């Protein structure tokens, strides 16, 4: 599942844009009739909101590794 395709937007860290896309998609899905689509949308929304934190952690690890290599040279 590509969370950005499910939400109908490109990858972004803008939480307002993510929330707006989620609300727009919710209007198109009836949770009672389309439970599977609703669950997929909800999961994509939660993952998208965590995207920023994951990116920050990835960059932090990369920089830590680079500084360690410089320090050990």
LUMTI-534004 format. One record per atom (N, C-alpha, C): residue number from 0; residue in one letter; atom name; x, y, z. Coordinates in steps of 0.05 Angstrom, whole numbers, plus 5000, padded with zeros to 4 digits. Atoms other than C-alpha are relative to their C-alpha. Layout:
<recs>
NUM|a|CA|X|Y|Z
...
</recs>
This chain:
<recs>
0|x|N|5017|4976|5000
0|x|CA|5000|5000|5000
0|x|C|5018|5025|5000
1|x|N|4987|4974|5000
1|x|CA|5026|5068|4981
1|x|C|4982|5020|5014
2|x|N|5017|4982|4984
2|x|CA|5000|5115|5034
2|x|C|4992|5026|4985
3|x|N|5005|4975|5014
3|x|CA|5005|5175|4988
3|x|C|4980|4997|4978
4|x|N|5021|5006|5020
4|x|CA|4964|5143|4933
4|x|C|4973|4997|5013
5|x|N|5025|5003|4986
5|x|CA|4911|5123|4983
5|x|C|4988|5027|5007
6|x|N|5009|4973|4993
6|x|CA|4907|5195|5007
6|x|C|4995|5018|4976
7|x|N|5003|4984|5025
7|x|CA|4911|5222|4936
7|x|C|5017|5025|5000
8|x|N|4982|4978|5000
8|x|CA|4970|5268|4949
8|x|C|5029|4990|4997
9|x|N|4972|5008|5002
9|x|CA|5045|5269|4939
9|x|C|5012|5001|5029
10|x|N|4987|5002|4973
10|x|CA|5092|5254|4998
10|x|C|5005|5028|5010
11|x|N|4998|4974|4987
11|x|CA|5091|5313|5046
11|x|C|5003|4997|5030
12|x|N|4999|4999|4971
12|x|CA|5107|5331|5117
12|x|C|4979|5020|5011
13|x|N|5020|4980|4992
13|x|CA|5051|5384|5118
13|x|C|4975|4986|5012
14|x|N|5022|5014|4986
14|x|CA|5002|5357|5170
14|x|C|4973|5011|4991
15|x|N|5026|4988|5008
15|x|CA|4947|5406|5147
15|x|C|4992|4988|4973
16|x|N|5006|5012|5026
16|x|CA|4952|5379|5076
16|x|C|4992|4970|5003
17|x|N|5007|5028|4995
17|x|CA|4950|5307|5102
17|x|C|4971|4998|5011
18|x|N|5026|5000|4988
18|x|CA|4889|5322|5144
18|x|C|4978|5007|4980
19|x|N|5019|4992|5020
19|x|CA|4854|5357|5087
19|x|C|4994|4977|4980
20|x|N|5003|5023|5019
20|x|CA|4866|5298|5040
20|x|C|4984|4978|5013
21|x|N|5014|5021|4985
21|x|CA|4841|5250|5093
21|x|C|4970|5007|5002
22|x|N|5028|4991|4998
22|x|CA|4777|5290|5104
22|x|C|4986|4997|4973
23|x|N|5012|5002|5026
23|x|CA|4765|5293|5029
23|x|C|4994|4971|4992
24|x|N|5004|5028|5006
24|x|CA|4773|5218|5021
24|x|C|4978|4988|5017
25|x|N|5021|5010|4982
25|x|CA|4728|5205|5081
25|x|C|4972|5006|4989
26|x|N|5026|4993|5012
26|x|CA|4672|5240|5045
26|x|C|4991|4981|4978
27|x|N|5006|5018|5022
27|x|CA|4677|5189|4989
27|x|C|4996|4971|5009
28|x|N|5001|5027|4990
28|x|CA|4677|5127|5034
28|x|C|4979|4998|5022
29|x|N|5019|5006|4979
29|x|CA|4620|5100|5076
29|x|C|5012|4978|5017
30|x|N|4987|5020|4983
30|x|CA|4654|5064|5134
30|x|C|4984|4974|5004
31|x|N|5017|5023|4995
31|x|CA|4595|5017|5144
31|x|C|4999|4982|4975
32|x|N|5002|5015|5024
32|x|CA|4592|4995|5071
32|x|C|5028|4991|4989
33|x|N|4974|5005|5011
33|x|CA|4666|4997|5054
33|x|C|5021|5000|5022
34|x|N|4982|5001|4976
34|x|CA|4702|4976|5118
34|x|C|5029|4996|4992
35|x|N|4972|5005|5008
35|x|CA|4764|4951|5082
35|x|C|5013|5026|4989
36|x|N|4989|4975|5010
36|x|CA|4774|5017|5044
36|x|C|5004|5020|5023
37|x|N|4998|4981|4977
37|x|CA|4760|5056|5108
37|x|C|5025|4994|5017
38|x|N|4977|5008|4984
38|x|CA|4813|5016|5147
38|x|C|5026|5007|4985
39|x|N|4976|4993|5016
39|x|CA|4863|5026|5090
39|x|C|5005|5030|5002
40|x|N|4997|4970|4999
40|x|CA|4850|5101|5090
40|x|C|5009|5009|5028
41|x|N|4992|4992|4972
41|x|CA|4856|5106|5166
41|x|C|5029|4993|5005
42|x|N|4972|5008|4997
42|x|CA|4921|5067|5165
42|x|C|5019|5018|4985
43|x|N|4984|4982|5016
43|x|CA|4949|5110|5110
43|x|C|5002|5028|5013
44|x|N|5000|4974|4986
44|x|CA|4930|5173|5148
44|x|C|5018|4999|5024
45|x|N|4983|5003|4976
45|x|CA|4964|5149|5212
45|x|C|5030|4999|4992
46|x|N|4973|5002|5009
46|x|CA|5027|5130|5174
46|x|C|5010|5026|4989
47|x|N|4992|4974|5011
47|x|CA|5028|5197|5137
47|x|C|5007|5020|5022
48|x|N|4994|4981|4978
48|x|CA|5025|5235|5203
48|x|C|5026|4993|5014
49|x|N|4974|5009|4989
49|x|CA|5085|5194|5227
49|x|C|5023|5003|4981
50|x|N|4980|4997|5020
50|x|CA|5123|5207|5163
50|x|C|5022|5020|5008
51|x|N|4981|4979|4993
51|x|CA|5156|5271|5188
51|x|C|5019|4990|5022
52|x|N|4983|5010|4979
52|x|CA|5182|5237|5251
52|x|C|5019|4979|4990
53|x|N|4982|5020|5011
53|x|CA|5210|5179|5212
53|x|C|5022|5013|4983
54|x|N|4980|4986|5016
54|x|CA|5246|5226|5164
54|x|C|5021|5014|5018
55|x|N|4982|4987|4982
55|x|CA|5276|5265|5222
55|x|C|5019|4979|5012
56|x|N|4984|5022|4988
56|x|CA|5301|5200|5254
56|x|C|5020|4990|4980
57|x|N|4983|5010|5021
57|x|CA|5330|5176|5188
57|x|C|5024|5019|4995
58|x|N|4979|4980|5005
58|x|CA|5369|5241|5177
58|x|C|5018|5002|5025
59|x|N|4983|5000|4975
59|x|CA|5393|5241|5250
59|x|C|5019|4977|5000
60|x|N|4982|5023|5001
60|x|CA|5421|5171|5242
60|x|C|5022|5003|4980
61|x|N|4980|4996|5021
61|x|CA|5455|5189|5177
61|x|C|5021|5020|5009
62|x|N|4981|4980|4991
62|x|CA|5487|5251|5208
62|x|C|5018|4989|5022
63|x|N|4985|5011|4978
63|x|CA|5509|5214|5270
63|x|C|5022|4981|4989
64|x|N|4980|5018|5013
64|x|CA|5543|5161|5227
64|x|C|5022|5016|4986
65|x|N|4980|4984|5014
65|x|CA|5578|5214|5185
65|x|C|5019|5014|5020
66|x|N|4983|4988|4980
66|x|CA|5603|5251|5247
66|x|C|5018|4980|5014
67|x|N|4984|5021|4988
67|x|CA|5627|5186|5278
67|x|C|5024|4992|4981
68|x|N|4978|5007|5019
68|x|CA|5667|5170|5215
68|x|C|5021|5022|4998
69|x|N|4981|4978|5000
69|x|CA|5698|5239|5215
69|x|C|5017|5000|5025
70|x|N|4987|5000|4974
70|x|CA|5715|5234|5288
70|x|C|5021|4977|5002
71|x|N|4982|5023|4999
71|x|CA|5748|5166|5279
71|x|C|5022|5000|4979
72|x|N|4980|4998|5021
72|x|CA|5790|5188|5220
72|x|C|5026|5011|5010
</recs>
